[in-house]
Amino acid sequence: MIQNEKLEEADVLKLDKQEQNWVLLTILQLPWKDSVELNDEDRVFLLKKAVDVKKFIDAQQQQQQQQQQQQQGAEVQHEPAELAS
């Protein structure tokens, strides 16, 4: 669910508790036994923070991919003519 999909606050709050615990475990690295014991107020707060962290991670990964593509494009442009053909 988390790996290839965008994580939105409204969606994560609709998940069942097991899925919410998985979000807290995988994104915030909150131990499962601790996530099971959360009260509703803390659970909602941490799930919102998990969404923020996931968005930050996704933005960083996208920026890294863009930089790699730019570097690869620059390498191709600077390739000697005899290697380019």
C-alpha positions in Angstrom: 0.0 0.0 0.0 2.6 2.5 1.0 5.4 1.7 -1.4 3.8 2.6 -4.7 0.9 4.7 -3.6 0.6 8.3 -2.4 -0.3 8.4 1.2 -3.0 10.9 2.0 -4.2 11.9 5.4 -7.8 11.3 4.7 -7.0 7.8 3.4 -4.8 6.7 6.2 -7.4 7.6 8.8 -9.9 5.3 7.1 -7.6 2.3 7.3 -8.3 -0.4 9.8 -6.1 -0.5 12.9 -3.8 -3.2 11.6 -3.1 -1.2 8.4 -2.6 2.0 10.5 -0.1 0.1 12.7 1.7 -1.0 9.5 2.0 2.6 8.4 3.4 3.6 11.8 5.8 0.7 11.8 7.1 1.2 8.2 7.3 5.0 8.1 7.9 6.1 11.7 9.5 2.8 12.8 7.2 2.7 15.8 7.3 -0.8 17.3 4.2 -2.8 16.7 3.6 -3.4 20.4 3.6 0.4 21.0 1.3 1.2 18.1 -1.3 -1.3 19.4 -1.4 0.6 22.7 -1.9 4.1 21.3 -5.0 6.0 22.3 -7.1 7.5 19.5 -5.7 11.1 19.9 -2.0 9.9 19.7 -2.8 7.5 16.9 -4.3 10.3 14.7 -1.4 12.6 15.5 1.2 10.0 14.6 -0.6 9.0 11.5 -0.7 12.6 10.3 3.0 12.9 11.0 3.6 9.6 9.1 1.8 11.2 6.1 4.1 14.2 6.3 7.2 12.0 6.6 6.1 9.9 3.6 5.6 13.0 1.5 9.0 14.3 2.4 10.6 11.0 1.5 8.8 10.9 -1.8 9.9 14.4 -2.6 13.5 13.6 -1.8 13.4 10.5 -4.0 11.9 12.4 -6.9 14.6 15.1 -6.5 17.3 12.5 -6.5 15.9 10.9 -9.7 15.8 14.2 -11.4 19.4 14.9 -10.5 20.5 11.5 -11.8 18.7 12.1 -15.0 20.3 15.5 -15.4 23.7 14.0 -14.7 23.2 11.3 -17.2 22.1 13.8 -19.8 25.2 15.9 -19.1 27.4 12.9 -19.5 25.9 12.1 -22.9 26.4 15.6 -24.1 30.1 15.6 -23.1 30.8 12.2 -24.8 33.5 12.4 -27.4 32.2 12.3 -31.0 33.9 9.0 -31.8 32.1 7.3 -28.9 28.7 8.9 -29.7 28.4 7.2 -33.1 
